[in-house]
């Protein structure tokens, strides 16, 4: 018994053990050498291993700290580093976010967002105001998830 790579076209479909002379219809059997692996290729007598599987993005954390949020905004160049520091040190809402606040027509919603931006200790990805922020920043859901991951890593 020997190990054989089962080849369809140039793709290694399987690795089997078989007796010499064993055949499979419409398949090429080649002695499995180093590099022979299911999903790889076989061309010109050379086995090439399959590409690594795609990496999954890190899970999106629900909570990020106030510092992570404002530092993330600065790293992503949504606000200046001076605005990020002022937000942390004094609770001053950054200029770009203040423009979002100023555009709000509902005084109750404006107050709630102002309180959140100037006083929250942490920010929740699932909070409904996150999408208000995202729309104001022209960010998609994926952009927000990526931003939350960036912040969590800071």
N, C-alpha and C positions, 0 to 999 in steps of 0.2 A: 504494500500500500504506500502511496506517495501523496503529497499535497499538491493539488492543482488549482490554478486560478481559472474560473469560468469567465470567458471574455465574450461580450456582445458588442460588436463594433470595436471600440477602443476601451470600453468600460468594464472594469472588473466587477462582475455581478455577484460572485460567490467564491469562497474557498472551500474545496471539498477534498476528501480522501477517497482515492479510487485506485483500482488496479491498472497497471499499464495496459493500454489498448482500449480503455473505457472511452466511450464517445457519448456526446449529447447532441441531439439534432440542432442544427443552426447555431451551434456554439463552438468556440475555440477553447480547447483545454491546453494550458501551458503550465509546466512545472512552476510552482509558486516559489519565486526567489525573494530575496530581501526587497522590501518596498511593496510587495503584493498585498493589497488590502482592499476589502470590499469598498466600492465607491471610487477607487483610484482608477488609473488608466494604464493601458499597456500599448505602447507604440514603438515600433522599430526595435523590438526585443528588450525594451526597458520598461520596468514598472515604476509608476509615479504614485506616491500615496495620495489619498483624497485631501482636499483642502480642509483646514480646521473648520468646525462648525461655527456659525456666526455667534458672536457673544451677545448675550441678552443684556439690555441696559439694567443698571441697578434699579431696585424698586424705588418708587417715588415716596419719600418720607412725608407723613402728614404734617409734621411740625418742624419748623425751623425757628431759630432764635431771632430776636430783633437785630442783633449784631450781624448774624448770617444774612438776613434779608437785605439790610442796607449795604453791607459789604458786597453782597452778590450784585446788587444794582450798580454799584460802582465798577466792579470787575466786568460786568456786562455792558458797561458804558451807557447805562440808562440814566445815571446821575453822576455828578462829579464826586471826586473823593472828598472834597470840602463839604459838599452837601451830606454825604454819608456820615462823616465825622460829626457834623452839626446835629444830624438826626439822633445819633447815639448820645452825644454829650448833652444836648439841650432839649431834645424832643422837637426840634424845628423840622417841619415837613419840607422835604427837598423841593426845589423849584419845579421840576418836571411833574412831581405828584401834586403840588399845589395847583398847577394849571388844570389838572384833572378835577380837583376839588372845586375850583372856581367855575368850572363848566357845568357842575351839577345844579339842577334847578330845584330839587326837593331839599328844603333846609334840614329836614330830619335825617335824610340819607347823607347829606353833606356833613352834618355834625357827627354821625356815626362813623363815617369814613375818616374824618379828621381825628376823632378820638382813637380809632384803631391805629392809624399811621403814626400818631404822636405819642401814644401811650402803651401799646401792646408790648408784652414781654416776649411773645412768640406769635408766629403767624401759621395758620392752618391752611394747608393746600385745599381742603374741602370747604373752606369758608366761602359763602356766596359772593362776597366782595372781591375775591381773587379774580373772578372772571370780569368784573367791572374794571379792575386794574389791567387785566390782560387785553381787553378790548381797547382801552385807552392807549396801551403800548403797542397795539397792532400785533399781539402775540396769539398764536394758535394754542390749543390745548397741549399739543406736543411741546411747543416752545415753553409753556409754563412748567410742564413736567421737567424739562431739561433745566430750566432755571432753578427749580426746587432742588434738583440733584446737585447742581453747581453750588448752591447755597449750603446744602447739607455737608458738602465736602470742605467747606471753609472753616 
